[in-house]
Amino acid sequence: MSESQSRYSIVERLTQMKLNIISEKLELDEDLKTKQQKVAQSKKDFSDWEKDIQQDIERTKRLKQREMEKSEIESQNANQIKSAKEKSFDEKIKAIDKALERIEEISKTSPTIQ
C-alpha cells in the first residue's frame, strides 16, 4: 500500500506541477494580451490627441483670422473717418479764408478813421 500511496503522491505532485505550468502559461497569454491592449490604447490616445491638437490649431487660426479681419475693418473705418474730418477741416479753412478775404475787401473800400 505504501508503494501505491507513493505512486499516488508522485502522480498528484506531477499533476499539480502540470496545472501550475498551465496556469503560468495562461498568465503569459493574459500578460501579452494586456500589453497589446495597452499599445492599442496608447495608439488611440495619441490619435485622439493629434485630432484635438489639430482642432485647437484650426480654432486658433479662425480666431486669428477674425482678429485680422476686425483690425482691417477698424483701419478702413479710421481711414474713412480721417477723410471725412479732413474734408470738414478743409471746408472750415475755406470758410475762414473767405471771411478774411471779405474783411480785406471791406478794409480796402472803407475809409480809415484816424
Backbone bond lengths (Angstrom), bond angles and torsions (degrees), N, CA, C in turn:
res aa  C-N    CA-C-N  psi(-1)  N-CA   C-N-CA  omega(-1)  CA-C   N-CA-C  phi
1 M - - - 1.430 - - 1.531 110.28 -
2 S 1.225 114.73 -32.63 1.447 121.13 179.28 1.525 110.44 -62.42
3 E 1.328 114.76 -37.57 1.454 119.20 179.91 1.533 110.53 -67.79
4 S 1.321 118.67 -39.59 1.452 122.13 179.63 1.527 110.50 -70.22
5 Q 1.329 115.94 -35.90 1.472 118.32 175.96 1.513 109.74 -66.55
6 S 1.316 116.50 -36.74 1.448 120.93 179.29 1.528 109.84 -65.70
7 R 1.353 115.87 -43.56 1.460 119.51 177.52 1.534 110.00 -65.39
8 Y 1.313 114.50 -40.48 1.461 119.66 179.60 1.528 110.15 -61.17
9 S 1.305 117.78 -45.15 1.463 120.63 -178.82 1.528 111.12 -68.37
10 I 1.345 116.38 -34.78 1.465 119.45 176.92 1.535 109.30 -65.75
11 V 1.339 116.31 -46.33 1.471 120.80 178.43 1.529 109.65 -60.77
12 E 1.333 116.09 -43.04 1.465 120.84 -179.98 1.527 110.41 -61.48
13 R 1.325 117.04 -45.75 1.471 120.12 -179.78 1.536 110.79 -65.75
14 L 1.322 116.08 -43.91 1.465 119.02 179.24 1.529 111.12 -63.47
15 T 1.321 115.95 -40.82 1.462 120.27 177.52 1.534 110.05 -62.85
16 Q 1.328 116.08 -42.25 1.470 119.96 178.68 1.528 110.49 -64.29
17 M 1.338 115.89 -41.41 1.465 119.88 177.15 1.524 110.53 -61.09
18 K 1.347 115.09 -43.68 1.459 119.88 178.91 1.520 110.49 -60.75
19 L 1.327 117.45 -44.84 1.472 121.60 178.41 1.526 111.02 -61.93
20 N 1.324 116.27 -41.21 1.473 120.12 178.04 1.526 111.31 -62.43
21 I 1.334 115.76 -43.20 1.464 120.09 179.08 1.527 110.50 -64.26
22 I 1.324 116.88 -44.27 1.473 120.86 177.93 1.525 109.81 -60.61
23 S 1.313 116.01 -42.01 1.461 120.64 179.25 1.533 110.85 -62.59
24 E 1.326 116.91 -44.67 1.470 120.85 178.41 1.519 110.97 -64.18
25 K 1.341 115.97 -38.36 1.456 120.40 178.00 1.530 110.16 -62.16
26 L 1.327 117.05 -43.35 1.470 121.08 177.83 1.527 111.30 -64.05
27 E 1.334 115.42 -36.47 1.468 119.22 177.14 1.518 110.72 -63.14
28 L 1.362 116.43 -36.76 1.463 119.87 176.45 1.521 110.52 -59.71
29 D 1.334 116.11 -45.74 1.466 120.58 178.63 1.529 111.42 -61.66
30 E 1.321 116.17 -43.88 1.465 120.51 179.22 1.524 110.76 -64.59
31 D 1.320 116.10 -41.09 1.467 121.38 178.06 1.528 110.49 -60.36
32 L 1.325 115.61 -47.21 1.462 120.70 179.12 1.523 110.45 -61.85
33 K 1.333 115.93 -44.68 1.467 120.72 179.87 1.533 110.41 -60.49
34 T 1.328 117.12 -42.43 1.471 121.93 179.01 1.524 110.53 -62.09
35 K 1.325 115.86 -44.14 1.466 119.79 -179.44 1.525 111.05 -67.37
36 Q 1.329 117.30 -37.57 1.464 120.53 177.56 1.526 110.75 -66.53
37 Q 1.331 116.06 -37.87 1.468 119.64 176.70 1.524 110.15 -65.57
38 K 1.331 115.94 -37.56 1.464 119.82 178.76 1.528 110.28 -64.41
39 V 1.337 116.93 -40.91 1.463 120.98 177.17 1.530 109.82 -62.11
40 A 1.331 116.66 -46.86 1.465 120.69 -179.89 1.528 110.54 -61.02
41 Q 1.327 116.94 -42.36 1.469 120.57 178.99 1.526 110.83 -65.50
42 S 1.325 116.34 -39.81 1.469 119.78 178.15 1.523 110.77 -62.67
43 K 1.330 116.48 -42.29 1.466 120.15 177.89 1.521 111.02 -62.88
44 K 1.346 116.14 -42.12 1.464 120.30 178.92 1.528 110.28 -64.75
45 D 1.326 117.02 -44.39 1.465 120.98 178.56 1.526 110.71 -59.70
46 F 1.330 116.07 -42.86 1.458 120.39 179.49 1.526 110.82 -63.37
47 S 1.328 115.81 -44.64 1.460 120.31 178.91 1.530 110.91 -61.83
48 D 1.336 116.59 -44.12 1.473 120.76 177.50 1.521 110.50 -61.47
49 W 1.321 116.52 -41.26 1.471 121.33 179.61 1.527 109.69 -62.70
50 E 1.339 116.43 -44.01 1.467 119.64 179.02 1.525 110.81 -60.58
51 K 1.338 116.81 -42.34 1.469 120.58 178.88 1.522 110.60 -63.75
52 D 1.340 116.52 -42.44 1.466 120.63 178.85 1.523 110.81 -61.49
53 I 1.326 115.55 -44.82 1.467 120.09 179.71 1.524 109.85 -62.31
54 Q 1.323 116.82 -44.05 1.465 120.62 179.94 1.528 110.43 -61.68
55 Q 1.328 116.71 -41.68 1.471 120.00 177.81 1.523 110.69 -64.65
56 D 1.341 116.50 -40.54 1.464 120.30 177.59 1.525 110.62 -62.06
57 I 1.323 116.57 -41.96 1.465 120.89 179.54 1.524 109.69 -62.99
58 E 1.325 116.81 -46.03 1.471 120.61 179.75 1.532 110.87 -62.37
59 R 1.330 116.40 -42.87 1.465 121.03 179.49 1.528 110.23 -62.61
60 T 1.331 116.16 -46.27 1.462 120.76 179.11 1.521 110.83 -63.51
61 K 1.322 116.12 -39.95 1.466 120.54 178.70 1.529 110.58 -61.19
62 R 1.352 116.40 -45.36 1.469 119.47 178.69 1.531 111.16 -61.74
63 L 1.352 116.76 -41.56 1.465 119.83 178.70 1.524 111.20 -61.93
64 K 1.337 116.45 -43.56 1.465 120.66 179.88 1.527 110.40 -64.83
65 Q 1.341 117.16 -38.73 1.462 120.25 177.94 1.521 110.70 -64.26
66 R 1.346 116.37 -41.57 1.467 119.79 177.87 1.527 110.89 -63.07
67 E 1.330 116.24 -41.91 1.470 119.82 177.86 1.519 110.17 -60.35
68 M 1.327 116.24 -43.45 1.461 121.01 -179.86 1.535 110.25 -63.27
69 E 1.329 116.96 -45.75 1.463 121.22 178.93 1.528 110.78 -61.53
70 K 1.330 116.15 -42.41 1.466 120.54 179.16 1.529 109.90 -62.62
71 S 1.323 116.95 -42.65 1.462 121.02 179.08 1.523 110.83 -63.23
72 E 1.344 116.17 -40.74 1.464 119.58 178.43 1.528 111.08 -63.18
73 I 1.345 116.52 -42.47 1.466 120.50 178.92 1.526 110.18 -64.07
74 E 1.336 116.75 -43.79 1.466 120.37 178.45 1.524 110.82 -61.50
75 S 1.323 116.91 -39.21 1.461 121.21 178.62 1.526 110.65 -65.58
76 Q 1.340 116.90 -43.84 1.470 120.43 177.82 1.523 110.86 -62.80
77 N 1.337 116.61 -42.23 1.465 120.52 178.25 1.521 110.65 -62.65
78 A 1.321 116.55 -43.26 1.474 120.60 179.16 1.521 110.08 -62.56
79 N 1.320 117.50 -37.78 1.465 121.07 178.79 1.530 110.39 -65.90
80 Q 1.344 116.14 -41.80 1.469 119.87 178.31 1.527 110.74 -65.24
81 I 1.323 116.55 -42.05 1.472 120.61 178.26 1.520 109.91 -62.66
82 K 1.333 116.16 -42.70 1.471 121.04 178.96 1.530 109.71 -59.96
83 S 1.327 116.75 -46.42 1.474 120.67 -179.69 1.529 110.89 -61.55
84 A 1.339 115.46 -43.14 1.470 119.43 -179.70 1.527 110.62 -64.60
85 K 1.321 117.02 -41.61 1.472 119.99 179.93 1.526 110.53 -68.81
86 E 1.332 117.35 -39.84 1.467 119.92 177.46 1.524 110.38 -60.77
87 K 1.337 117.02 -42.22 1.463 121.46 178.58 1.526 110.12 -61.75
88 S 1.333 115.30 -44.16 1.462 120.08 178.88 1.531 110.77 -62.11
89 F 1.331 116.82 -44.63 1.467 120.48 179.06 1.529 110.56 -63.92
90 D 1.347 117.55 -40.50 1.467 120.91 178.38 1.521 110.61 -61.66
91 E 1.339 116.85 -41.11 1.465 120.67 178.22 1.528 110.73 -64.18
92 K 1.319 117.21 -40.89 1.467 120.90 178.36 1.525 110.78 -64.92
93 I 1.337 116.12 -39.91 1.465 120.12 178.48 1.524 109.77 -64.08
94 K 1.342 118.00 -43.42 1.467 121.64 177.78 1.521 110.62 -60.14
95 A 1.344 115.88 -42.92 1.470 119.66 -179.83 1.521 110.18 -63.49
96 I 1.319 117.15 -41.15 1.465 120.26 178.82 1.527 109.90 -66.38
97 D 1.360 116.88 -41.92 1.469 120.01 178.38 1.524 110.93 -60.86
98 K 1.345 117.27 -40.75 1.472 120.26 177.66 1.523 110.77 -63.48
99 A 1.330 115.87 -42.34 1.468 119.39 179.61 1.525 109.79 -62.67
100 L 1.323 117.03 -41.91 1.470 120.22 178.66 1.526 111.01 -64.74
101 E 1.345 117.42 -39.37 1.466 120.48 177.68 1.519 110.77 -62.66
102 R 1.306 117.21 -42.56 1.468 120.92 179.64 1.530 110.53 -63.34
103 I 1.328 115.16 -43.10 1.468 118.22 178.86 1.526 109.42 -61.94
104 E 1.331 116.94 -39.88 1.469 120.89 179.30 1.521 110.60 -63.85
105 E 1.360 117.63 -43.29 1.467 122.35 178.57 1.530 110.23 -62.01
106 I 1.333 114.47 -44.76 1.465 118.73 -179.63 1.522 109.62 -63.33
107 S 1.314 116.77 -39.14 1.464 120.85 -179.98 1.526 111.02 -65.00
108 K 1.330 117.31 -35.85 1.475 121.48 -179.13 1.518 111.19 -70.48
109 T 1.317 117.05 -39.81 1.452 120.88 -174.59 1.524 113.53 -87.94
110 S 1.238 119.23 -24.10 1.452 119.05 -178.23 1.538 109.49 -91.52
111 P 1.328 114.49 145.62 1.477 117.99 -179.60 1.528 110.79 -72.51
112 T 1.275 113.69 145.08 1.457 119.78 178.78 1.514 108.33 -86.65
113 I 1.273 117.39 129.36 1.455 122.90 178.75 1.504 108.37 -97.51
114 Q 1.398 112.96 128.78 1.443 116.36 179.69 1.480 111.95 -117.77
